[in-house]
Amino acid sequence: MLASNLISSKLHVYWDDPVLLVLNVIAGTGKCSPYRLPVVDSRLKVKGVITGRRLLEVLLGRRGIALRERLGIRGLLRKSVGLFCDEAHNVFSEKTPVQAVAQFMVENNIGSTFIVDETLTFKGVIDETAFLNKMKKRRGDIEVCDIMQTSVYTVSPQANLFNAAQVMLDNRVRRLPVVVNDEVVGIVTITDILKHILIEEKHIPAVLEDSEFALEESVEEIMIRDVAKVGPETDIGTAANQMLKEDVSSLVVVRDEKLEGIVSRIDLISGLARISGIGALIELVKQ
């Protein structure tokens, strides 16, 4: 099986697209909006990658500092996203065997790869969905507790959004369970904060002038209260099905509502490959 057989999306943005437009795409209306997007030129050649993390860094002044000082945030949001994208190391030919693509995703803990043809023209994206759609039918002896992350950064409902954003950026995590006395009462993600900045019109003028002021609201004001949860003994196939059904990128692992860990989409894929071997993952995809 070749990479071209697993393409699940063709979503992309252009090098010259303004940052504000890309923010609209990544902070979309779905629970599981695209977090990582290929940046292409007018000929559809992949020039880089932009992520929710990088957009948040730009908005908080961690990237594009010189431009921000010269143009202000309002001007920055209208600059080409190409100025802030990273080099794309996750690009594969459409004729690459699926095993090589899966191996790269597992070893680098990355949830998507960009596929190009022989002329290096963008053809689409392979993301976790391609694997989870097969995994959801699998029932076996691997449980969530075997693969979940147990060292989890958390935040209190009273923390402000600016501090929550800093925790995620500093520790390179995309999400924070919101906890009171070890009990999970919500979850907040980088995408949630980007959506908050984008959708709440009253925050747009503020973020253009002062990022901290714009994010002074408490986490509990925007956190997702209906948290997608799973028990530690849940089969990974059931967990994959739940992620797809609820359109979420992760599940909080709880026992009696007490936090035990968190499991993401790539954790499920990497966990299966680590425990059963990459061959088991590939055989599953071929079914």
C-alpha positions as CSV (number, residue, x, y, z in Angstrom):
1,M,0.0,0.0,0.0
2,L,1.3,3.5,-1.0
3,A,0.9,6.8,0.8
4,S,-1.6,8.0,-1.8
5,N,-4.1,5.4,-0.6
6,L,-4.3,7.0,2.9
7,I,-4.8,10.7,2.0
8,S,-7.5,11.9,4.3
9,S,-7.5,15.7,3.7
10,K,-6.4,18.2,1.1
11,L,-6.7,21.3,3.3
12,H,-3.8,23.8,2.9
13,V,-3.0,27.5,3.0
14,Y,-1.0,29.7,0.7
15,W,2.4,31.4,1.5
16,D,0.9,34.8,0.9
17,D,-2.3,34.2,2.9
18,P,-2.5,36.7,5.8
19,V,-2.0,35.4,9.3
20,L,-5.5,36.4,10.2
21,L,-7.0,34.1,7.5
22,V,-4.9,31.2,8.7
23,L,-6.1,31.8,12.2
24,N,-9.6,31.5,11.0
25,V,-8.8,28.1,9.5
26,I,-7.0,26.6,12.5
27,A,-9.4,28.1,15.0
28,G,-12.4,26.8,13.1
29,T,-15.8,25.7,14.4
30,G,-15.1,22.0,14.9
31,K,-13.9,20.4,18.1
32,C,-10.9,18.9,16.3
33,S,-9.9,21.7,13.9
34,P,-6.7,21.2,11.9
35,Y,-3.8,22.0,14.2
36,R,-1.1,21.7,11.5
37,L,-1.4,23.0,8.0
38,P,0.8,22.8,4.9
39,V,1.8,26.1,3.5
40,V,2.1,26.0,-0.3
41,D,3.1,28.5,-3.0
42,S,1.0,29.5,-6.1
43,R,2.1,26.3,-7.8
44,L,1.1,24.1,-4.9
45,K,4.7,23.3,-3.9
46,V,5.0,22.8,-0.1
47,K,7.0,25.6,1.4
48,G,6.5,25.0,5.1
49,V,4.1,24.2,7.9
50,I,2.1,26.4,10.3
51,T,0.6,25.2,13.6
52,G,-1.7,26.5,16.2
53,R,1.3,26.7,18.6
54,R,3.2,29.0,16.2
55,L,0.1,31.3,15.7
56,L,-0.2,31.6,19.5
57,E,3.5,32.4,19.8
58,V,3.0,35.2,17.2
59,L,0.0,36.6,19.1
60,L,1.8,36.5,22.4
61,G,4.9,38.2,21.0
62,R,7.2,35.2,21.1
63,R,7.7,35.2,17.3
64,G,7.9,38.1,14.9
65,I,9.1,40.5,17.7
66,A,10.8,43.0,15.3
67,L,7.8,43.0,13.0
68,R,5.5,43.5,15.9
69,E,7.4,46.4,17.2
70,R,7.4,48.0,13.8
71,L,3.9,47.2,12.6
72,G,1.9,46.4,15.7
73,I,-0.2,43.3,16.1
74,R,-2.8,44.7,13.7
75,G,-0.2,44.9,11.0
76,L,1.3,41.6,12.0
77,L,-2.0,39.8,11.5
78,R,-2.1,41.0,7.9
79,K,1.4,39.9,7.0
80,S,2.0,36.7,5.0
81,V,1.9,33.5,7.0
82,G,5.0,32.5,5.1
83,L,7.0,34.8,7.4
84,F,6.2,32.6,10.4
85,C,5.9,29.1,9.1
86,D,8.5,26.4,9.9
87,E,10.3,24.1,7.5
88,A,8.2,21.1,6.7
89,H,10.1,17.9,7.5
90,N,7.0,15.7,7.2
91,V,6.8,15.6,3.4
92,F,6.6,12.3,1.5
93,S,6.1,11.2,-2.1
94,E,2.7,9.7,-2.9
95,K,4.6,6.5,-3.9
96,T,6.2,6.1,-0.5
97,P,5.1,2.8,1.2
98,V,2.6,3.4,4.0
99,Q,5.0,1.7,6.5
100,A,7.6,4.4,6.0
101,V,5.0,7.1,6.6
102,A,3.6,5.4,9.7
103,Q,7.1,4.8,11.1
104,F,7.9,8.5,10.7
105,M,4.7,9.6,12.5
106,V,5.3,7.1,15.3
107,E,9.0,7.9,15.8
108,N,8.5,11.6,15.7
109,N,5.1,11.7,17.6
110,I,3.6,13.8,14.8
111,G,0.0,13.5,13.8
112,S,0.2,14.3,10.1
113,T,2.3,14.1,7.0
114,F,2.1,16.0,3.7
115,I,2.0,14.0,0.4
116,V,3.4,15.3,-2.9
117,D,3.6,13.8,-6.4
118,E,6.7,13.3,-8.5
119,T,6.8,17.1,-9.4
120,L,6.7,17.9,-5.6
121,T,3.1,19.3,-6.0
122,F,0.9,19.0,-2.9
123,K,-1.6,16.2,-3.2
124,G,-3.0,15.9,0.4
125,V,-2.5,15.1,4.0
126,I,-2.3,11.8,5.9
127,D,-3.3,12.3,9.5
128,E,-4.3,10.2,12.4
129,T,-7.9,9.8,11.1
130,A,-6.7,7.3,8.5
131,F,-5.4,5.0,11.2
132,L,-8.1,5.6,13.8
133,N,-10.8,4.6,11.3
134,K,-9.2,1.2,11.2
135,M,-8.3,1.0,14.9
136,K,-11.9,1.7,16.0
137,K,-12.8,-1.8,14.8
138,R,-10.0,-3.4,16.7
139,R,-10.5,-5.2,20.0
140,G,-7.5,-6.6,21.8
141,D,-5.5,-6.7,24.9
142,I,-4.0,-3.2,24.8
143,E,-5.7,-0.8,27.2
144,V,-5.5,3.0,27.5
145,C,-3.5,2.7,30.7
146,D,-0.8,0.9,28.7
147,I,-0.2,3.9,26.4
148,M,-1.5,7.0,28.1
149,Q,0.6,10.0,29.3
150,T,0.7,10.0,33.1
151,S,2.8,13.1,33.5
152,V,0.1,15.7,32.8
153,Y,0.3,19.5,33.1
154,T,-2.9,20.9,34.6
155,V,-4.5,24.3,35.3
156,S,-7.0,25.6,37.8
157,P,-10.3,27.2,36.7
158,Q,-9.2,30.5,38.2
159,A,-6.0,30.8,36.3
160,N,-6.1,33.4,33.5
161,L,-5.8,32.5,29.9
162,F,-2.5,34.3,29.4
163,N,-0.9,32.1,32.1
164,A,-2.5,28.9,30.7
165,A,-1.2,29.8,27.2
166,Q,2.3,30.3,28.6
167,V,2.2,26.9,30.3
168,M,1.3,25.2,27.1
169,L,3.9,27.0,25.1
170,D,6.7,26.5,27.7
171,N,6.0,22.8,28.0
172,R,5.1,22.1,24.4
173,V,1.7,20.7,25.1
174,R,-1.5,21.4,23.3
175,R,-4.0,20.9,26.1
176,L,-4.4,21.3,29.8
177,P,-7.0,19.4,31.9
178,V,-8.7,21.8,34.3
179,V,-8.6,20.3,37.8
180,V,-10.0,21.0,41.2
181,N,-8.8,18.7,44.0
182,D,-7.6,16.1,41.4
183,E,-11.1,16.1,39.8
184,V,-11.3,17.0,36.2
185,V,-13.9,19.8,35.7
186,G,-12.9,20.9,32.2
187,I,-10.2,21.1,29.5
188,V,-8.6,24.0,27.7
189,T,-6.4,23.8,24.5
190,I,-4.3,26.1,22.4
191,T,-7.1,26.0,19.8
192,D,-9.7,27.0,22.4
193,I,-7.6,30.1,23.2
194,L,-7.2,30.9,19.5
195,K,-10.9,30.6,19.0
196,H,-11.5,32.8,22.0
197,I,-9.3,35.5,20.5
198,L,-10.9,35.2,17.1
199,I,-14.6,34.7,17.8
200,E,-15.1,37.1,20.7
201,E,-15.2,40.4,18.9
202,K,-14.5,42.4,22.1
203,H,-11.1,40.8,22.4
204,I,-9.9,41.7,18.9
205,P,-9.1,45.4,19.8
206,A,-7.4,44.3,23.0
207,V,-5.2,41.6,21.5
208,L,-4.1,44.1,18.9
209,E,-2.6,46.2,21.7
210,D,-1.8,44.0,24.6
211,S,-1.8,40.2,24.5
212,E,-1.9,39.8,28.3
213,F,-4.8,42.2,28.7
214,A,-6.7,40.3,26.0
215,L,-6.2,37.0,27.8
216,E,-7.0,38.2,31.3
217,E,-10.2,36.1,31.5
218,S,-10.2,33.0,33.7
219,V,-9.8,29.5,32.2
220,E,-13.3,28.6,33.4
221,E,-14.8,31.2,31.1
222,I,-13.8,29.3,28.0
223,M,-12.9,25.8,29.1
224,I,-14.8,22.8,27.7
225,R,-16.9,21.5,30.5
226,D,-18.3,18.4,28.7
227,V,-14.9,16.7,28.8
228,A,-14.3,13.6,26.6
229,K,-13.3,11.1,29.2
230,V,-12.3,7.4,29.2
231,G,-11.4,4.8,31.8
232,P,-7.9,3.4,32.1
233,E,-9.0,-0.1,31.3
234,T,-10.7,0.9,28.1
235,D,-9.6,-0.9,25.0
236,I,-7.7,1.3,22.5
237,G,-10.1,0.4,19.7
238,T,-13.0,1.7,21.8
239,A,-11.0,4.8,22.6
240,A,-10.3,5.4,18.9
241,N,-14.0,5.1,18.1
242,Q,-14.8,7.6,20.9
243,M,-12.3,10.2,19.6
244,L,-13.8,10.0,16.1
245,K,-17.4,10.0,17.3
246,E,-16.9,13.0,19.6
247,D,-14.5,14.7,17.1
248,V,-11.8,15.3,19.7
249,S,-8.0,15.1,19.6
250,S,-7.6,13.6,23.0
251,L,-9.4,11.8,25.9
252,V,-8.8,12.6,29.6
253,V,-8.3,9.4,31.5
254,V,-10.1,9.3,34.8
255,R,-11.0,6.8,37.6
256,D,-13.9,8.0,39.8
257,E,-13.5,11.4,38.1
258,K,-9.9,11.7,39.4
259,L,-7.3,12.5,36.8
260,E,-5.0,9.5,35.9
261,G,-3.6,10.6,32.5
262,I,-4.4,11.8,29.0
263,V,-4.3,10.0,25.7
264,S,-4.1,11.7,22.3
265,R,-4.8,10.4,18.8
266,I,-1.1,9.9,18.1
267,D,-0.7,8.2,21.4
268,L,-3.1,5.5,20.3
269,I,-1.2,5.0,17.0
270,S,2.2,5.1,18.6
271,G,1.1,2.8,21.4
272,L,-0.1,0.1,19.1
273,A,3.1,0.3,17.1
274,R,5.3,0.2,20.2
275,I,3.5,-2.7,21.8
276,S,2.5,-4.9,18.9
277,G,5.0,-3.6,16.3
278,I,4.7,-1.4,13.3
279,G,3.7,-4.4,11.2
280,A,0.5,-4.8,13.3
281,L,-0.4,-1.2,12.6
282,I,0.2,-1.6,8.8
283,E,-1.8,-4.8,8.7
284,L,-4.7,-3.1,10.4
285,V,-4.6,-0.3,7.8
286,K,-4.7,-2.8,5.0
287,Q,-7.8,-4.5,6.2
